[in-house]
């Protein structure tokens, strides 16, 4: 196989050997260049077998891998325990704060005081203005008839205690 290596952008393309020496345009940057024969790939070197050696010396110590059990030093174990303790205390503190804040955040229902009044039509406006100044609020009102063709309003009023 032949190879085209662009001198401008470094793009490479393999081509058939019949195009060696011919001009070609780079597919990436459109620069003209010449197709070259592909360089031979280096052969991997196979190590030669070693002859019998009579050297019975031991391999270097850094070459030998030994499985040594990993033991925690007392300071490392103490640090781990203290970090775990701090974490548990932190989580417990957050939970206590959350539990204590529930009653504080709960909105308490307002306590109301109620009153029923039946002012006559002739004094209705004055009576409502006076009750409003005292903090009373009309919840409901209805027109009611009384004795001897007298009319009034029956009202239920409320105000915070």
Secondary structure, DSSP 8 states (H G I E B T S, - for coil): -EEEE-TTT--EEEE-GGGTT-EEE-TTT--EEE-EE-----------------------TTT----------HHHHHHHHHHHHHHHHHHHHHHHHHHHHHHHHS-----EEEEEE--BGGGHHHHHHHHHHTT-EEEEEEEEE-GGG-EEEEEEEEEE-
